Amino acid sequence: MDNYPERTCSIERLVTHPKLVASALAGTKTEQRRDGLYAYPNETFELDGVKFIVTDVQRQRLGDMTDAHAQAEGYPSLAMYKDIILKMHAGMTWNDDGLAWVHSFAIVAQ
């Protein structure tokens, strides 16, 4: 996908929860799903002084997520990811046809 819509939020808001920041810094979190578009491929951001690069951005159906996707989000399983997401977003229901922007990223070698 090369034609992206306008961003809905700034890249600095892509990964903000302290546990997820720690997971990204440890290299175990390499994806962030968001309802909106926060970054484009090749953009960079910093977490605690460590530079990251967005390597890919795609749309994905929530129903297409697997345990491997949840692990890339920093969670041990899809079941735990769903449980935590629903607890974080009061009133949200899991809709398999719902779409999310998948922001893939990596630590930039220093």
C-alpha atoms as a printed R data frame, in Angstrom:
    type eleno elety resid chain resno       x       y      z
1   ATOM     1    CA   MET     A     1   0.000   0.000  0.000
2   ATOM     2    CA   ASP     A     2   1.604   3.248 -1.115
3   ATOM     3    CA   ASN     A     3  -1.294   5.691 -0.916
4   ATOM     4    CA   TYR     A     4  -1.962   6.427  2.713
5   ATOM     5    CA   PRO     A     5  -4.597   8.793  4.066
6   ATOM     6    CA   GLU     A     6  -3.688  11.750  6.232
7   ATOM     7    CA   ARG     A     7  -2.472  10.908  9.725
8   ATOM     8    CA   THR     A     8  -5.086  10.960 12.462
9   ATOM     9    CA   CYS     A     9  -2.571  11.398 15.293
10  ATOM    10    CA   SER     A    10   1.115  12.195 15.750
11  ATOM    11    CA   ILE     A    11   3.791   9.524 15.693
12  ATOM    12    CA   GLU     A    12   4.759  10.461 19.263
13  ATOM    13    CA   ARG     A    13   1.449   8.923 20.416
14  ATOM    14    CA   LEU     A    14   2.072   5.573 18.674
15  ATOM    15    CA   VAL     A    15   3.504   3.715 21.704
16  ATOM    16    CA   THR     A    16   2.763   5.365 25.040
17  ATOM    17    CA   HIS     A    17   1.817   2.840 27.734
18  ATOM    18    CA   PRO     A    18   4.849   2.281 30.005
19  ATOM    19    CA   LYS     A    19   4.687  -1.532 29.781
20  ATOM    20    CA   LEU     A    20   4.507  -1.372 25.985
21  ATOM    21    CA   VAL     A    21   7.355   1.143 25.834
22  ATOM    22    CA   ALA     A    22   9.455  -1.266 27.930
23  ATOM    23    CA   SER     A    23   8.525  -4.131 25.612
24  ATOM    24    CA   ALA     A    24   9.493  -2.095 22.529
25  ATOM    25    CA   LEU     A    25  12.807  -1.139 24.142
26  ATOM    26    CA   ALA     A    26  13.437  -4.830 24.873
27  ATOM    27    CA   GLY     A    27  12.762  -5.625 21.209
28  ATOM    28    CA   THR     A    28   9.779  -7.861 21.944
29  ATOM    29    CA   LYS     A    29   7.165  -5.359 20.737
30  ATOM    30    CA   THR     A    30   7.481  -4.667 17.015
31  ATOM    31    CA   GLU     A    31   3.909  -3.733 16.067
32  ATOM    32    CA   GLN     A    32   1.260  -1.302 17.257
33  ATOM    33    CA   ARG     A    33  -2.339  -1.454 16.096
34  ATOM    34    CA   ARG     A    34  -4.293   1.761 16.167
35  ATOM    35    CA   ASP     A    35  -7.739   2.819 15.024
36  ATOM    36    CA   GLY     A    36  -6.125   5.650 13.077
37  ATOM    37    CA   LEU     A    37  -2.961   6.240 11.096
38  ATOM    38    CA   TYR     A    38  -0.138   7.557 13.305
39  ATOM    39    CA   ALA     A    39   2.899   7.199 11.030
40  ATOM    40    CA   TYR     A    40   4.109   6.383  7.546
41  ATOM    41    CA   PRO     A    41   6.837   3.897  6.574
42  ATOM    42    CA   ASN     A    42  10.399   5.173  7.132
43  ATOM    43    CA   GLU     A    43   9.351   7.743  9.732
44  ATOM    44    CA   THR     A    44  11.249   7.634 13.004
45  ATOM    45    CA   PHE     A    45  10.306   8.153 16.634
46  ATOM    46    CA   GLU     A    46  12.057   7.879 19.985
47  ATOM    47    CA   LEU     A    47  11.222   6.041 23.175
48  ATOM    48    CA   ASP     A    48  13.393   6.862 26.183
49  ATOM    49    CA   GLY     A    49  16.175   8.099 23.884
50  ATOM    50    CA   VAL     A    50  16.131   5.003 21.643
51  ATOM    51    CA   LYS     A    51  15.349   5.621 17.981
52  ATOM    52    CA   PHE     A    52  12.825   3.451 16.116
53  ATOM    53    CA   ILE     A    53  11.852   3.361 12.450
54  ATOM    54    CA   VAL     A    54   8.431   2.477 11.080
55  ATOM    55    CA   THR     A    55   9.119  -0.351  8.644
56  ATOM    56    CA   ASP     A    56   5.594  -0.959  7.345
57  ATOM    57    CA   VAL     A    57   2.007   0.218  7.734
58  ATOM    58    CA   GLN     A    58  -0.970  -1.916  6.689
59  ATOM    59    CA   ARG     A    59  -4.693  -2.279  7.312
60  ATOM    60    CA   GLN     A    60  -5.760  -5.501  8.994
61  ATOM    61    CA   ARG     A    61  -9.044  -7.051 10.059
62  ATOM    62    CA   LEU     A    62  -9.082  -7.787 13.775
63  ATOM    63    CA   GLY     A    63 -10.398 -11.254 12.918
64  ATOM    64    CA   ASP     A    64  -7.198 -11.949 10.950
65  ATOM    65    CA   MET     A    65  -4.994 -11.498 14.000
66  ATOM    66    CA   THR     A    66  -3.057 -14.527 15.244
67  ATOM    67    CA   ASP     A    67  -1.049 -15.344 18.341
68  ATOM    68    CA   ALA     A    68   2.064 -14.267 16.387
69  ATOM    69    CA   HIS     A    69   0.504 -10.827 15.786
70  ATOM    70    CA   ALA     A    70  -0.368 -10.506 19.476
71  ATOM    71    CA   GLN     A    71   3.201 -11.464 20.390
72  ATOM    72    CA   ALA     A    72   4.504  -8.755 18.019
73  ATOM    73    CA   GLU     A    73   2.241  -6.390 20.011
74  ATOM    74    CA   GLY     A    74   4.056  -7.457 23.191
75  ATOM    75    CA   TYR     A    75   1.458  -9.912 24.538
76  ATOM    76    CA   PRO     A    76   1.893 -13.688 25.019
77  ATOM    77    CA   SER     A    77  -1.316 -14.665 23.200
78  ATOM    78    CA   LEU     A    78  -4.219 -13.337 21.169
79  ATOM    79    CA   ALA     A    79  -6.606 -14.161 24.012
80  ATOM    80    CA   MET     A    80  -4.619 -11.978 26.427
81  ATOM    81    CA   TYR     A    81  -4.321  -9.180 23.838
82  ATOM    82    CA   LYS     A    82  -8.098  -9.160 23.301
83  ATOM    83    CA   ASP     A    83  -8.766  -9.206 27.044
84  ATOM    84    CA   ILE     A    84  -6.446  -6.278 27.765
85  ATOM    85    CA   ILE     A    85  -7.624  -4.208 24.783
86  ATOM    86    CA   LEU     A    86 -11.260  -4.614 25.837
87  ATOM    87    CA   LYS     A    87 -10.400  -3.647 29.426
88  ATOM    88    CA   MET     A    88  -8.448  -0.581 28.256
89  ATOM    89    CA   HIS     A    89 -11.286   0.641 26.032
90  ATOM    90    CA   ALA     A    90 -14.445   0.598 28.115
91  ATOM    91    CA   GLY     A    91 -17.547  -0.190 26.080
92  ATOM    92    CA   MET     A    92 -15.571  -1.572 23.140
93  ATOM    93    CA   THR     A    93 -16.562  -4.916 21.674
94  ATOM    94    CA   TRP     A    94 -14.284  -7.123 19.578
95  ATOM    95    CA   ASN     A    95 -15.502  -7.010 15.986
96  ATOM    96    CA   ASP     A    96 -13.672  -9.476 13.728
97  ATOM    97    CA   ASP     A    97 -14.484  -7.244 10.740
98  ATOM    98    CA   GLY     A    98 -13.144  -4.130 12.462
99  ATOM    99    CA   LEU     A    99 -10.068  -2.650 10.811
100 ATOM   100    CA   ALA     A   100  -6.906  -1.409 12.467
101 ATOM   101    CA   TRP     A   101  -3.765   0.227 11.154
102 ATOM   102    CA   VAL     A   102  -0.789  -2.030 11.872
103 ATOM   103    CA   HIS     A   103   2.364   0.022 12.399
104 ATOM   104    CA   SER     A   104   5.442  -2.254 12.258
105 ATOM   105    CA   PHE     A   105   8.681  -0.852 13.621
106 ATOM   106    CA   ALA     A   106  12.225  -1.727 14.609
107 ATOM   107    CA   ILE     A   107  15.018  -0.254 16.707
108 ATOM   108    CA   VAL     A   108  17.435   1.750 14.578
109 ATOM   109    CA   ALA     A   109  20.955   0.354 14.921
110 ATOM   110    CA   GLN     A   110  23.213   2.886 16.607
